[in-house]
Amino acid sequence: MGIMPSRVLDGEIGVGPPVEVKTLRTKPERDVLLIMGDGRGLFDDLDAFLKLPPPPFDTMCINYSVTVCPWKFEHFVAGDSHMPDMQALAKQVNGAVKHCWNPGSTGFDIRWLRNMQGGWNGTTGNLAIQIGIALDYIKIVLAGCPMDQSGNWYSDSLSNNDVKKDKNHENHLWKWTEISLRPKAHFIRSMSGNTADLFGMPDRDWLLNIRHKAQERETENDRK
């Protein structure tokens, strides 16, 4: 079952008009998408990713990572996009496509729906992967998405009564495990944590598709 993009209409809760997927990609279109989460190891993951080094890539920021992205990004995804904190973040984002899945997400651009019927489960990172695949990225790298108990990069600055202070992301690991068993896992790698165990870590060969192309050449040679 696929997901489809619809336009968010300010002040409206219902489903807006559908949007052509191809209009949501920036030019030039790149194959690699870096998804930045809020995991504690985000900055170490970014450093390791840049040291690969990667080919030209687009960036999709999840939730609060949008406030610390060190370069221009193309996409912003918020889970609870109808909540005041995400609404405030959306107002700060300019020059990027703002994605969501909740109704009543004023200030966002695109709401993704299951066959235009709404409904979703899992984390914002799960949605980000689905959007990345829908946008036709063929190499998706997760940074700061370990899905473990290490907390968020901003955890130490939170008050002790904040619900995000000691949030255990392992509670959502079942959904990531399910994704890792599907064909779409071929497009995904992660820089650290449980998701790296599930999907594997990227290297430059994988990012450049060298191995896949070499296998194609070997297959072609076998046919001759």
N, C-alpha and C positions, 0 to 999 in steps of 0.2 A: 504494500500500500504506500503510495508516494505522498509527498507533501507539495502543496501548491501555494505560490505567493499571491497575496491580495493587498490592495492599497488600504492603508489605515486612513480613515476619515476622522478628522478632529471632532471630538464631541459625540461620536457615534460608537455604539457598542456592537452593532451588527457587522456582518461581513461586507467589506468594500469590494470594488470591482477587481477582477483578476488582473495580474501583471505578467507581461512576457519576461521569462527568466533571463533571456539574453540582454535585456535592458539593465540588469542589475550588476553586470560585469564592467569593470573599468578597462580602458585601453592603455597599453596593449594587454591582451588577455594572457595571463600567466598560468602555468600548470600547477604551481606550488602554492598552497595556502597554509600559513602559520596561524594556529588558533592559540591565543593567549588566555589562559585561565587565571584564577586567583590563588593557586596553590602556593605554599610557602617557598618552594624552590623555583618560583617563576624566573627570577633573575639569573640563577645558575643555569637554568634550562636555556634561556636566551643566549647566554654567553657560549654554551656548548653548541647550540645551533649555528651561531655565526662562525664558529671555528671549523665547521665541517669542510669548507664553507658552502653555503647554499647557492643555487642559481637565483636569479630574480624571483621574488615571491610577493604575494599579497598577504595582508594581515587582517585577521578577524579578532577583535577584542571582546572578551566576555566580561560582563558586569564591571567591577571596579578596576579591572586591568586597563580599562580605557584611560584611566587617570595617570598611568605610569608608562604607557607605551612610548619608547624612545624614538620612534620614527612615525612617519605618516602612515595611517592605516586606512583600509578600504571599507571595512565592515565593523559594526558594533552590534552585539547580540545581548539582550537582557532577558533574564528568566522572568522575574516578577516585574514586568515592564509597566504594570498599572500602579505599582507602589511609589510613594513619594520619593524615595531615594533614587530609584531608577529613572523616574520622571525628571528629577533634577540633573542626573547625569546626561540624559538625552538632550537636554537644553544646551549642554556644553559641547556637544558633538557637532562639528561642522565639516562638510566635505566628505562624509562617509555615509553609506547606506545603513540605516538603523532598523534592525530586525527584531521581531517579537513573536509570541504566540498567544498572548492573553488578549481578551477583548478589553476595550476601554483604555487602550495604550496611546493616548494623545501624545503627540510629539515624536512618535516613531513613524517610519515610512512604510514598512512591509510587515504584514502579519502572515505567518505561514500556517496553513491548515491542512489537515489530513483530508484529501479529496474534497476540499472546500467545506468540510463539515465541522472543523474545530477539533478540540480534544488533544491532549498530549500527556505523556508521563516521562519521568526521567529528569536529568539535570539540564542546565543551560548548555553544558558542554555537549551533551547528546544532540540537542537541537542544532548546535553549531556545526557538528559533523554532518547532520542531515542536510543542512543548508549548503554546506561546502560541496557535498556530492551533487545536490540539485543544481548548483551553479556550474557544475562540470569541471571542478578541480580534480586532478587525477593523483595528486600527491598532497596529503593532508597531514601536517605535523602538529602534535599537541605539546604545548609548553605550559608548565604550571597547572597540569591536570593529572596529578598522581593518583587521585581518588584513594587517599589513605587518611590516617589520623594526624597528619603533621600540621593541619590548620592552614590558614591563609597568610599571605605575606604581610597583611595588616593586623593579624590577630593580636600582637603584643600591644597595639595602641587602643584596643577595645576595652570597654569597662567589663568587669567580671560578670555582670548580669546581662550582657549582650548575647543574644541567641546564637550569634555567629562565632563567639569566642572559642568554644571547644567543639565546634561542629565536626561530626565524624562522617567524612565523605565516603567511607567504606560501605555505609548503608545503601549507597546507590550502585555498588559495584556489580550487582546482578545485571543491571541494564547494559553496562559496558561489556560484561562477559557475553551477553546475548549478541551484541553487535560484533564481537570478535569472532563469533561462529558463523557469521553471514558472509556472503561474497564481498560485501562492501569493505570488509576488513582489509582487503588487498590494497585499498587506497590510503590506509591509515598507519601512522607510526607515532610513537610518543617518546619524549625526551627523558622521562623518569617515572618512578613509582609503579603502582599496580598496572597502570595502562601500558607502560613499557613492557611489562611482563606479558600482557595479553596480546599486544600488537607488534612488539619488537621496536627497536630503536632505528631511526633513519641513519643512513650514511650517504655519502655523496653519490655513489653508484646508483643507489635506489632513487635519489632525488632526480638524477639525470636520466633515469630509466635505462642505464647502460646494460644492466643484466638482462632486462626484458628484450632489448634490441639484439643482444648477443645470442639469446636463445632463438630469436626469430631468424637470425642469419644461419645458425646451426641447423635449424629445421629446414630452411631453404636449401642449404647445401646438401642435406640428406635426400632431398627430393630430386636433385640433379643427377 
